[in-house]
């Protein structure tokens, strides 16, 4: 024990951080990460659409808390987006749907079940979507204009779906990934918005290319796993080739849920489940960076402009 100048023993005091220091450090780290992300996205257009696929994580936590974090994020930046809500969430938590509407966002449908379209067939799809659309209209106060297929599973095996969606009163779909993909894709489909022969407007996923791979780089697992330099390069390449194409991003509530434990998803396998769980802390600052200096408006506000320039695409038989 050390002695003071008077010969009295000196007490050794361990330095402790001031209350709130850890929180401040975390927030400061997120701010720096958001600033770096904003630089990476700088070449992208100033106008885009922020979209959310509101679904529960199989076996995991609910969608309500992380969805409200996304609402707070959009409020903080004065942004409006489009929320595609799964019928399961509409039935389980109508208050959440009403909260999304109350914040000024567009509510659209993410389907009546989180299954690939081809696994349903046209009869089950028509019946399920008729009920789901009516329920969403009742809860939100207006019939939804938009639809997004689970897994972006509008593929050649589900070419019957656009006609049914138009028949049910939908104005647009955001369901097609125009490239090969492990989950679902339609190689050879247009990269730019187009009308199906029945009149439905389709908004394909914006893609970035890495060698032979075409990736939806502004969404989900891709947005949080791709390194910053790669996101910067993909953003620059997309902007150089876009020629006025509408830009949009997507995410899921669970992408932000850092408190959720590892969930083994039957549709993803062991490795896929691990990838969907890890690295979630990067989601929020990257979304903040994407919103910084950029204006997000719902798809519903852009339909007239996009639709006027979109050609008709009759898919090959």
Secondary structure as GFF3:
##gff-version 3
##sequence-region A 1 317
A	DSSP	alpha_helix	21	40	.	.	.	ID=ss1
A	DSSP	beta_strand	47	54	.	.	.	ID=ss2
A	DSSP	alpha_helix	64	77	.	.	.	ID=ss3
A	DSSP	beta_strand	81	85	.	.	.	ID=ss4
A	DSSP	alpha_helix	87	92	.	.	.	ID=ss5
A	DSSP	alpha_helix	94	102	.	.	.	ID=ss6
A	DSSP	beta_strand	106	109	.	.	.	ID=ss7
A	DSSP	three_ten_helix	117	119	.	.	.	ID=ss8
A	DSSP	alpha_helix	122	140	.	.	.	ID=ss9
A	DSSP	beta_strand	146	147	.	.	.	ID=ss10
A	DSSP	three_ten_helix	150	152	.	.	.	ID=ss11
A	DSSP	three_ten_helix	156	158	.	.	.	ID=ss12
A	DSSP	alpha_helix	161	168	.	.	.	ID=ss13
A	DSSP	beta_strand	172	173	.	.	.	ID=ss14
A	DSSP	beta_strand	194	195	.	.	.	ID=ss15
A	DSSP	beta_strand	201	202	.	.	.	ID=ss16
A	DSSP	beta_strand	208	210	.	.	.	ID=ss17
A	DSSP	beta_strand	213	215	.	.	.	ID=ss18
A	DSSP	alpha_helix	220	225	.	.	.	ID=ss19
A	DSSP	alpha_helix	228	242	.	.	.	ID=ss20
A	DSSP	beta_strand	248	252	.	.	.	ID=ss21
A	DSSP	three_ten_helix	253	256	.	.	.	ID=ss22
A	DSSP	alpha_helix	269	277	.	.	.	ID=ss23
A	DSSP	alpha_helix	281	291	.	.	.	ID=ss24
A	DSSP	beta_strand	295	296	.	.	.	ID=ss25
A	DSSP	three_ten_helix	299	301	.	.	.	ID=ss26
A	DSSP	alpha_helix	303	309	.	.	.	ID=ss27
A	DSSP	beta_strand	311	312	.	.	.	ID=ss28
###
